[in-house]
């Protein structure tokens, strides 16, 4: 893939695409997109309309896609978000690839977006073709330390079976993060949804919008790690 540079850090064009002088343009575009979504426009058409009007590049459009949502949806997720102190003794359901990719991106100083719903998302473009990177071991150690600090009742990490080498990653998570029970499943989304039916008070750790909008309690585990251990992560707020 031509975007392979994004696997381990910023895309070669990111410094130009997200330079300080571009921020006002991107924020204005985000405001336009937010306005359209708040009035019922479908996301693909609204994003194309905004992006074409000011000729945004592909990764700038991806930034808007991952950072902007309809105000009512953003507010619903914000209401469901819990603080770390609320996790003591709770069950935390972790979307494993989702959290690890975001933490690895932060470690590699790739672009992160603070989204309208408050959650941290990446532009790594790896979610359909994950491979272990030079940052994976460090990300696992940070995950281990984070789970220990949260005093959870249970931590369950779901890994996406269709992604490459998920079995090997699961074995490594078990070795490095013994506090987490690991399950390799056809769809973390489906597995988390099924667990929530059994235990509606469980807390979801993911930035996947589809999961966030179904859960009563959500926690931004990747952002929790980044705030504590990667304070110089490259984060854009729209």
Buried (B, 14 or more C-beta within 10 A) or exposed (E): EEBEBBBBBBBEEBEEBBEEEBEEEBEEBBEBBBBBBBEEBEBEEBBEEBBEEEEBEEBBBBBBBBBBBBBEBBBBBEEBBBEBEEBEEBBBBBBBBBBBBBBBBBBBBBBBBBBBBBBBBBBBBBBEEBEBBEBBEBBBEBBBBBBEEBEBEBBBBBBBBEBEEBEEBBEBBEEBBEBBBBBBBEEBBEBBBEBBEEEEEBBBBBBBBEBBBBBEBBBBBBBBBBBEBBEEBBBBEB
